[in-house]
Structures are given as structure tokens and as C-alpha cells.
Amino acid sequence: MTVPFHRHAFVWLKGRPVIMRIVLALAALVILPYVLIVLYLLPFIHPVSTLMLRDLVLLRGYDRQWVSIDKISPVLVQSVMMSEDGQYCFHGGVDWGEMRMLLEDTLSGHSTRGGSTIPMQTVKNLFLWNSRSFVRKALELPLAVTADFIWSKRRLMEIYLNIAEWGPGIYGIEAAARHHFKVPASKLTSRQAALLAVALPNPFDRNAGKPGRGLRRLASLIERRARGSGDYIRCIYD
């Protein structure tokens, strides 16, 4: 049976507002992180991550005590930079050379590296989700470039260290330092800082307070790199 043309037109006109609402809602979701990036320029705003919001929704609660970067031991900043993003002060949010090598490895079927810079990890934690996908990476890259352009390197590092996850319900360096070592972030030793830094990629399997042999070995390497970081951290403290 042939459906009259006017009935097709009615269905199209009726469905269009719904489609438009969906498109507008999706556009708002895409734009919102960029608005928040500008808002987070204000030093008195303490952003929360999507994982913190998840814990709140699931009624788990979490431990996070915001501290300014002035109250974080510099050796912790050095250790995290040397462990997570050695070119932090020199790239514009994305290490394109590393991304190109990662893409080549992925296309050849033997990728084992993450390739994420600290800005990329920061925007992922703030606005996106954890599981790896090309969709998430496509959203993550322009957000990382924007955040690195709008925020100072110092502010970016401050936000990252206050939202990073260091165990179940443990967010931010102050809560992590007190949980694992019973000291504030300002009093961390070089060894403690190195252990916390190398735990970041997998804080559930890597316990900075109770490190295994492999974690201690990685921490020793990062501890040595942090001592020789020199010019690599000038964008934070100059």
C-alpha cells in the first residue's frame, strides 16, 4: 500500500523538532568543556573529575583535599613530570611526535604505549571517560590543546595533581600523601614522591604505600630523573 505524500511530510515535520533537540543537546555537551576550561582559569574554583562525580552518584563518596601548587613538594611535581610527561614544558598540550609514533604502532597492530601528555590526561579526567576509543581521543586532543593554551602550565599542573586518582576513592595529591605516607603533600620526600608518580598509570594495582619490587625499581629510576630535571620544570617555577 502506498502512503500518501502528505503523511510522509507530516511525519518529517513532527520528527524534526525531536532531532533538532537531540542535535542541540549533543552540541551543548561538546561545547560545555570549553566553557568550563575558561571558567577554571579562576584560582578559587576547584574542579572535580568525572570519576569523582561517578563516586558521588553511586553514593561511594571520595577523599579529596584541594591544595595550591605552592603547598605541594616540588620534588613531587618533578617526579610526576619525569614519569608522565617529560616534555610537559615544551609541547602545546599534545606531543605530536609521540602521537605519530603511537598511531603508526597502532596501525601495525603492536601498540603498547599510552602516548598521553599531562594536559591530555587532565582533560580526560575532567570531561571524558576512561575506556580507550578513537572517539574519546578525537575529543581529547582539541580539549588538551585548548586547556594548554588558556591555562598556564602552573595552573594546569595544579589541577592535574588535585584530580588524579591514587587509589579507590583517593583523589588529589594531598589525600594521596596522607593516605599512603601519613604526611601532607608539602612534606613528601623524594622517594615517596617517586613512588606516587609511578603509581599513577594504574593506582589500583600499584600501591605507592606498599610497593612491590617492580614498583620500587621504577621509583628509583624516576627519583634519579627528578634530581636531574633542571630545565624541564622551569615552566612551573620560573
Secondary structure, DSSP 8 states (H G I E B T S, - for coil): ----HHHHHHHHHHHHHHHHHHHHHHHHHHHHHHHHHHHTTSTT-----HHHHHHHHTT---B-----GGGS-HHHHHHHHHHH-TTTTTSSSS-HHHHHHHHHHHHHT--------HHHHHHHHHHS-SS--HHHHHHHHHHHHHHHHHS-HHHHHHHHHHH-B-STTBBSHHHHHHHHHSS-GGG--HHHHHHHHHHTT-TTT--TTS--HHHHHHHHHHHHHHHT-GGGGHHHH-
